[in-house]
Structures are given as structure tokens and as C-alpha cells.
């Protein structure tokens, strides 16, 4: 919106310096700064309001981590801060005539609303189970269905809608149209649904320590922003020999908003946290990350870019599966980890919370660099 106004002023009056806003790099910098300022400015007020309304975290008393009980008085639903800090700069600095803008905003906002309802039921209604798993899945599947339909049928994407890049291999793309173009949507749309649902749930599982989910999401946002920028430029995409995606550069601005919002939220979310993001933030961030990867056709890189999220999810799956198997076979369930998700395993081993979070951040940075290296290591 603000970009449209500045563009109009540039065309009408040509004030000095206004031409810089035509460049994605300029708007990316302003989006990151705007997101950071918004999160810092509204953060204290929203936290105070959450405290006033007694919207505080429900801590399970059976987790076996006594020090987590101290967090019972910490306000939750802080994902509202993240949503405002992402969406406002995105609307200000992205092009409103781009389908990319509306797809990513729809995904982020809708999953944020699903998470908000879940948090509301847990905190206001005092129902620790929150939104039923069935309804949550319905919300995630609906978002994935809508996103997949646009990515598949929107005319702008017709040349590459079913293609995705294979990491580390030069000039190799997977085409979901293995049964022909007519029925390729039968494979493609379920893939989109699976990725949106999987990444949003994985981010939710990762959100168990102060600053863990917001920090790792910011790192993923930086990596995806770089991929979006080079994919949206014909010169860079030709030089790097990757798929050229006209208009995808606008997603760089959204990524900058996401990174700025997460950095601003970390001001309040680092240990000891003043606020938790709750499902409002984690579902929105995870959904946005999954959608970004799909829109720039780099979804096969998600296991690397989101390696922390993947390991957290796998630890829960392994723990649950092995416990059920051994209980059925031997009459008593056995555990692979001291506790799942895996960040709690390290807490049980005596690691300090800050140490776990920072080390996971370092691993996320390494994985992010490895993801970027795939641009040339092919």
C-alpha cells in the first residue's frame, strides 16, 4: 500500500530518492526495519494487556521438568505480536497486484487465526486440550488446499506449476505430472497440503523453549528470502542455473518482514521469556515457511532448511511409536529419549535452557548455509 503511494508520487512528481523504492532490495530493508520497530513498539503493550486479561500459559504438571512450572505465570498468545509485525510491513511494502503477496498473506493470517482459536480455548476457556486435533487439521488442510489450487491453476504459474527443484543436482527437476498434465493436480495439491500441515505442526512442536522457534524461524526466513530473490531475477537465475520465477522476488520482502518480526519478538521471548508465542505464532510461522518453499519450488530443501523442526518432529514420532510397540509386545512401554520433543531430552540430561537454544540456533545456521550452497554445489 505504501509502496503504491510512493510509486505514484514518483511518477507524478519525481521527488529525489523516491525511485529507490522501485527496487526490491530497498523495500526488503524497509520491511525488515518496519517489522522490527512494530514488534518492539507494540510488544510491551500487548504483553501488558495479556497480563491484565490473565492470559497465561497452561503448564502441564506431568512433564517432569520442575523448572518449567515457573513459566506458568508467563503470558501467552504473543503470536499476535508476530502476526502484526509480519503482516503490516508486508502490506505496506509488497506489491498489491502480485498473486504472491496475497497467497502468502492468506496462508500466514489464516493459520494464525487457527492457532489463535486454539490458544483461546486453552487459556480463556481453561481447556488444556485446546482446539480438537480434527478441527486443527481441517484448518491446515483447507489452507493447503486453497494454496495448492492457486499454485496449480493460476495462469501466471502454468509453465512451472508442477515442477520442483532437486537439490545438489544440476538441471534436474521433479515433475508432479507423472500421470499427465490433466490429472497432475491429484498429486500436487496433496503434496502442498502435506507440506503446509507438516511444517506448521513441526514449528509448533519446536516451540517448547524460550526463543527456540522464533530464532530458528528467523534463520529459515533469511535462507528462503535469498532463494526468493535470486529466483525472481532473470540474471541471477540464469547465472546460477535455477528455475526463473517471474514476480517471486516480492516474497523477499515478506521474508524480511518475517525475520524482523521474529527478531523483535526475541527481545521479549529470550530466556526468561516475558511472553510465549503460543499456537498463534507457531502455526503462522510454520505455515508461512512451508508456503514460501512451495512458491519458490524449493520444497525438497525443507528437510535441510528446517532441519531443527524435522528432528523435533521425528523425535516425537520415534518416541511415541517405540513406546506403543514395546508396551504392546512386552507389556511396558520403553522410551528412546528421556523426553520428547528432543529439546526436552537435553533438558533432562542437565543442559541449561539457553545452551540448548543457542546450540540449536548454531545448527540451524549451519543447515541454512548448506541449503544456500546447493545453489552452486550441483
C-alpha positions as CSV (number, residue, x, y, z in Angstrom):
1,X,0.0,0.0,0.0
2,X,2.7,2.4,1.0
3,X,4.8,1.2,-2.0
4,X,1.9,2.0,-4.3
5,X,1.7,5.6,-2.9
6,X,5.4,6.1,-3.2
7,X,5.3,4.8,-6.8
8,X,2.5,7.2,-7.6
9,X,4.4,10.1,-6.1
10,X,7.5,9.1,-8.1
11,X,5.6,9.0,-11.4
12,X,3.7,12.3,-10.7
13,X,6.3,14.5,-9.1
14,X,9.6,12.6,-9.3
15,X,10.9,13.7,-5.9
16,X,14.6,12.8,-5.4
17,X,15.3,9.4,-3.9
18,X,11.8,8.0,-4.4
19,X,12.9,5.9,-7.3
20,X,14.8,3.7,-4.9
21,X,11.5,2.2,-3.7
22,X,11.1,0.5,-7.1
23,X,13.9,-1.8,-6.1
24,X,13.1,-5.0,-4.1
25,X,16.3,-4.6,-2.1
26,X,15.2,-1.2,-0.8
27,X,11.7,-2.4,0.1
28,X,13.2,-5.5,1.7
29,X,15.3,-3.4,4.1
30,X,12.4,-1.1,5.0
31,X,10.2,-4.2,5.6
32,X,12.6,-5.7,8.0
33,X,13.1,-2.4,9.8
34,X,9.3,-1.8,10.0
35,X,8.7,-5.3,11.3
36,X,11.4,-4.9,14.0
37,X,10.0,-1.5,15.1
38,X,6.4,-2.7,15.2
39,X,7.3,-5.7,17.3
40,X,9.3,-3.6,19.7
41,X,6.7,-0.8,20.0
42,X,3.6,-2.9,20.4
43,X,5.3,-5.8,22.3
44,X,5.2,-4.2,25.7
45,X,1.6,-3.0,25.3
46,X,0.3,-6.4,24.1
47,X,2.2,-8.2,26.9
48,X,0.7,-5.8,29.5
49,X,-2.8,-6.4,28.0
50,X,-2.2,-10.2,28.1
51,X,-1.2,-10.0,31.8
52,X,-4.2,-7.8,32.6
53,X,-6.5,-10.3,31.0
54,X,-4.8,-13.2,32.8
55,X,-4.0,-14.9,29.5
56,X,-1.2,-17.0,30.9
57,X,0.4,-20.3,29.8
58,X,-1.0,-23.6,31.0
59,X,2.0,-25.7,32.0
60,X,1.3,-29.5,32.3
61,X,2.3,-30.7,35.7
62,X,3.3,-34.2,34.4
63,X,6.1,-33.2,32.1
64,X,8.8,-34.0,34.7
65,X,10.6,-30.6,34.3
66,X,10.0,-28.8,37.6
67,X,11.6,-25.5,36.4
68,X,9.0,-25.2,33.7
69,X,6.4,-24.7,36.4
70,X,7.9,-21.3,37.0
71,X,6.7,-20.4,33.5
72,X,3.0,-20.8,34.5
73,X,2.6,-17.1,35.0
74,X,4.1,-16.1,31.7
75,X,1.6,-14.5,29.2
76,X,0.9,-16.5,26.0
77,X,-0.8,-15.7,22.7
78,X,2.2,-13.5,21.9
79,X,2.0,-14.7,18.4
80,X,-0.3,-11.7,17.9
81,X,2.8,-9.5,18.1
82,X,4.4,-11.7,15.4
83,X,1.4,-11.5,13.1
84,X,1.1,-7.7,13.3
85,X,4.9,-7.3,12.8
86,X,4.8,-9.6,9.7
87,X,1.5,-8.6,8.0
88,X,1.6,-4.8,8.4
89,X,5.1,-4.4,6.8
90,X,4.2,-6.9,4.1
91,X,1.0,-4.9,3.2
92,X,3.0,-1.7,3.3
93,X,5.9,-2.7,1.1
94,X,4.8,-5.6,-1.1
95,X,3.1,-5.1,-4.5
96,X,-0.7,-5.4,-4.1
97,X,-1.0,-6.5,-7.7
98,X,1.1,-9.7,-7.1
99,X,-0.5,-13.0,-6.5
100,X,2.5,-14.0,-4.4
101,X,1.5,-11.2,-1.9
102,X,-2.0,-12.4,-1.4
103,X,-1.1,-16.1,-1.2
104,X,1.5,-15.7,1.5
105,X,-0.7,-13.3,3.5
106,X,-3.7,-15.6,3.3
107,X,-1.6,-18.6,4.5
108,X,0.0,-16.7,7.4
109,X,-3.1,-15.0,8.6
110,X,-5.4,-18.0,8.3
111,X,-3.1,-20.4,10.2
112,X,-2.5,-17.6,12.7
113,X,-6.3,-17.5,13.3
114,X,-6.4,-21.3,13.7
115,X,-3.7,-21.0,16.3
116,X,-5.4,-18.1,18.0
117,X,-8.6,-20.2,18.4
118,X,-6.5,-23.0,19.8
119,X,-4.8,-20.6,22.3
120,X,-8.2,-19.0,23.2
121,X,-9.7,-22.3,24.1
122,X,-6.7,-23.3,26.2
123,X,-6.2,-20.0,28.0
124,X,-9.7,-18.4,28.2
125,X,-11.8,-21.5,28.4
126,X,-9.2,-23.2,30.6
127,X,-9.4,-26.3,28.4
128,X,-5.8,-27.6,28.2
129,X,-6.6,-29.8,25.2
130,X,-7.3,-26.7,23.1
131,X,-8.8,-26.9,19.7
132,X,-9.5,-30.6,18.8
133,X,-6.9,-32.2,16.6
134,X,-9.5,-32.9,14.0
135,X,-10.6,-29.2,13.7
136,X,-6.9,-28.1,13.6
137,X,-6.1,-30.5,10.8
138,X,-9.2,-29.3,8.9
139,X,-8.0,-25.7,9.2
140,X,-4.5,-26.6,8.0
141,X,-5.8,-28.8,5.1
142,X,-8.1,-26.1,4.0
143,X,-5.2,-23.6,3.8
144,X,-3.1,-26.1,1.9
145,X,-6.0,-26.9,-0.5
146,X,-6.5,-23.2,-1.3
147,X,-2.8,-22.5,-1.7
148,X,-2.3,-25.6,-3.8
149,X,-5.3,-24.7,-6.1
150,X,-3.8,-21.2,-6.7
151,X,-0.3,-22.5,-7.3
152,X,-1.7,-25.1,-9.8
153,X,-4.4,-23.3,-11.7
154,X,-3.3,-19.6,-11.6
155,X,-2.4,-18.7,-15.2
156,X,0.9,-17.0,-14.1
157,X,2.3,-20.3,-12.9
158,X,1.2,-22.5,-15.8
159,X,4.7,-23.1,-17.2
160,X,6.2,-24.4,-14.0
161,X,3.3,-25.2,-11.6
162,X,4.1,-28.9,-11.2
163,X,7.9,-28.6,-11.2
164,X,10.2,-28.6,-8.1
165,X,14.0,-28.3,-7.9
166,X,16.1,-31.3,-6.9
167,X,18.9,-30.1,-4.5
168,X,22.5,-30.8,-5.4
169,X,21.6,-31.9,-9.0
170,X,22.1,-29.6,-12.0
171,X,19.2,-29.1,-14.4
172,X,17.1,-31.7,-12.6
173,X,13.5,-31.0,-11.7
174,X,10.8,-33.3,-10.4
175,X,7.5,-33.0,-12.3
176,X,4.5,-34.0,-10.3
177,X,2.6,-34.6,-13.6
178,X,3.7,-38.2,-13.7
179,X,0.2,-39.3,-14.9
180,X,0.0,-36.4,-17.4
181,X,-1.0,-32.8,-17.1
182,X,-4.7,-33.4,-16.9
183,X,-4.5,-35.3,-13.6
184,X,-1.3,-33.9,-12.1
185,X,-3.3,-31.8,-9.5
186,X,-4.2,-35.1,-7.8
187,X,-0.6,-35.5,-6.8
188,X,0.4,-31.8,-6.5
189,X,-2.3,-30.5,-4.2
190,X,-2.0,-33.3,-1.6
191,X,1.8,-32.5,-1.6
192,X,1.0,-28.9,-0.8
193,X,-1.4,-29.9,1.9
194,X,1.1,-32.3,3.4
195,X,3.9,-29.6,3.5
196,X,1.8,-26.8,4.9
197,X,0.3,-29.1,7.6
198,X,3.6,-30.8,8.4
199,X,5.8,-27.7,8.7
200,X,3.2,-25.8,10.7
201,X,2.9,-28.7,13.2
202,X,6.7,-29.1,13.3
203,X,7.1,-25.5,14.2
204,X,4.5,-25.9,16.9
205,X,6.4,-28.9,18.4
206,X,9.7,-26.9,18.3
207,X,8.1,-24.0,20.3
208,X,9.0,-25.5,23.7
209,X,11.9,-23.4,24.9
210,X,12.3,-19.7,25.2
211,X,13.4,-18.3,21.8
212,X,13.8,-21.6,20.1
213,X,11.0,-21.5,17.5
214,X,11.4,-17.7,16.8
215,X,15.1,-17.9,16.4
216,X,15.1,-20.9,14.0
217,X,12.2,-19.4,12.1
218,X,14.2,-16.2,11.5
219,X,17.1,-18.2,10.2
220,X,14.8,-20.1,7.8
221,X,13.3,-16.8,6.7
222,X,16.8,-15.4,5.8
223,X,17.5,-18.5,3.7
224,X,14.2,-18.5,1.9
225,X,14.4,-14.8,1.3
226,X,17.7,-15.3,-0.6
227,X,16.2,-18.1,-2.6
228,X,13.2,-15.9,-3.5
229,X,15.4,-13.0,-4.5
230,X,17.7,-15.0,-6.9
231,X,14.7,-17.0,-8.3
232,X,12.9,-13.8,-9.1
233,X,15.7,-12.2,-11.1
234,X,16.4,-13.4,-14.6
235,X,20.1,-12.6,-14.5
236,X,20.8,-14.4,-11.2
237,X,18.6,-17.4,-12.0
238,X,20.4,-17.7,-15.4
239,X,23.8,-17.4,-13.7
240,X,23.0,-19.9,-11.0
241,X,21.1,-22.1,-13.5
242,X,18.0,-22.3,-11.4
243,X,14.3,-22.0,-12.2
244,X,13.3,-18.4,-13.1
245,X,10.1,-17.4,-11.3
246,X,8.8,-14.0,-12.5
247,X,7.5,-12.0,-9.6
248,X,8.8,-14.3,-6.9
249,X,11.2,-11.5,-5.8
250,X,8.2,-10.0,-3.9
251,X,8.5,-12.8,-1.4
252,X,11.9,-11.5,-0.4
253,X,10.0,-8.6,1.2
254,X,7.7,-10.9,3.1
255,X,10.8,-12.9,4.3
256,X,12.3,-9.7,5.6
257,X,9.1,-8.9,7.5
258,X,9.2,-12.4,9.0
259,X,12.8,-12.1,10.1
260,X,12.3,-8.7,11.5
261,X,9.2,-9.8,13.4
262,X,11.0,-12.8,14.9
263,X,14.0,-10.7,15.9
264,X,11.7,-8.2,17.6
265,X,9.8,-10.9,19.3
266,X,13.0,-12.4,20.6
267,X,13.5,-9.2,22.6
268,X,10.7,-10.4,24.8
269,X,11.0,-14.2,24.2
270,X,14.6,-14.9,25.1
271,X,15.1,-16.7,28.4
272,X,13.5,-15.9,30.8
273,X,10.7,-15.2,28.4
274,X,8.3,-12.4,29.1
275,X,5.8,-13.8,26.6
276,X,5.2,-17.0,24.7
277,X,4.1,-17.0,21.0
278,X,1.6,-19.9,21.5
279,X,0.0,-21.6,18.6
280,X,-1.0,-18.2,17.2
281,X,2.6,-17.6,16.3
282,X,4.0,-21.1,15.7
283,X,1.3,-22.2,13.3
284,X,1.5,-18.9,11.4
285,X,5.3,-19.1,11.1
286,X,5.4,-22.8,10.1
287,X,2.7,-22.3,7.5
288,X,4.5,-19.3,6.1
289,X,7.8,-21.1,5.8
290,X,6.1,-24.1,4.1
291,X,4.2,-21.9,1.7
292,X,7.3,-19.9,0.9
293,X,9.3,-23.0,0.0
294,X,6.4,-24.2,-2.2
295,X,6.0,-20.9,-4.0
296,X,9.7,-20.8,-4.9
297,X,9.7,-24.5,-5.8
298,X,12.3,-25.4,-3.2
299,X,10.2,-27.7,-1.0
300,X,12.7,-30.6,-1.3
301,X,15.1,-28.3,0.6
302,X,12.8,-28.0,3.6
303,X,14.4,-31.0,5.4
304,X,17.6,-29.1,5.4
305,X,16.3,-25.5,5.8
306,X,14.0,-26.7,8.6
307,X,16.3,-29.4,9.9
308,X,15.7,-28.5,13.5
309,X,11.9,-28.7,13.0
310,X,12.3,-32.1,11.3
311,X,14.4,-33.6,14.1
312,X,12.0,-32.3,16.7
313,X,9.1,-33.9,14.9
314,X,10.9,-37.2,14.3
315,X,11.9,-37.4,17.9
316,X,8.2,-37.3,18.9
317,X,7.2,-39.9,16.2
318,X,10.1,-42.2,17.2
319,X,9.3,-41.9,20.9
320,X,5.6,-42.5,20.5
321,X,5.9,-45.4,18.1
322,X,8.6,-47.2,20.1
323,X,6.7,-46.7,23.4
324,X,3.4,-48.1,21.9
325,X,5.3,-51.0,20.2
326,X,7.2,-52.1,23.4
327,X,4.1,-51.7,25.5
328,X,2.1,-53.9,23.2
329,X,4.9,-56.5,22.9
330,X,6.3,-56.5,26.4
331,X,3.5,-55.0,28.5
332,X,5.6,-52.0,29.5
333,X,6.4,-49.1,27.2
334,X,10.1,-48.1,26.7
335,X,11.5,-44.8,25.6
336,X,14.2,-43.9,23.1
337,X,14.7,-40.4,24.5
338,X,14.5,-39.2,28.1
339,X,11.7,-37.0,26.9
340,X,10.3,-35.8,23.5
341,X,10.5,-33.4,21.7
342,X,14.2,-33.8,21.7
343,X,14.9,-30.4,23.3
344,X,13.4,-31.7,26.5
345,X,15.7,-34.8,26.2
346,X,18.7,-32.4,26.6
347,X,17.0,-30.6,29.5
348,X,16.6,-34.0,31.2
349,X,20.3,-34.5,30.7
350,X,21.0,-31.4,32.6
351,X,21.7,-28.9,29.8
352,X,20.7,-25.3,30.6
353,X,17.9,-23.9,28.5
354,X,20.0,-21.2,27.0
355,X,22.7,-23.7,26.0
356,X,20.1,-25.9,24.2
357,X,18.5,-22.9,22.3
358,X,21.8,-21.3,21.2
359,X,23.3,-24.7,20.1
360,X,20.1,-25.4,18.1
361,X,20.4,-21.9,16.5
362,X,24.0,-22.7,15.5
363,X,22.9,-26.0,13.9
364,X,20.1,-24.1,12.1
365,X,22.7,-21.6,10.7
366,X,24.9,-24.4,9.5
367,X,21.9,-26.1,7.8
368,X,20.9,-22.7,6.3
369,X,24.4,-22.3,4.8
370,X,24.3,-25.8,3.5
371,X,21.0,-25.0,1.8
372,X,22.4,-21.9,0.1
373,X,25.4,-23.9,-1.0
374,X,23.1,-26.1,-3.1
375,X,22.9,-23.1,-5.5
376,X,26.3,-23.9,-6.8
377,X,27.1,-27.4,-5.5
378,X,25.3,-29.2,-8.3
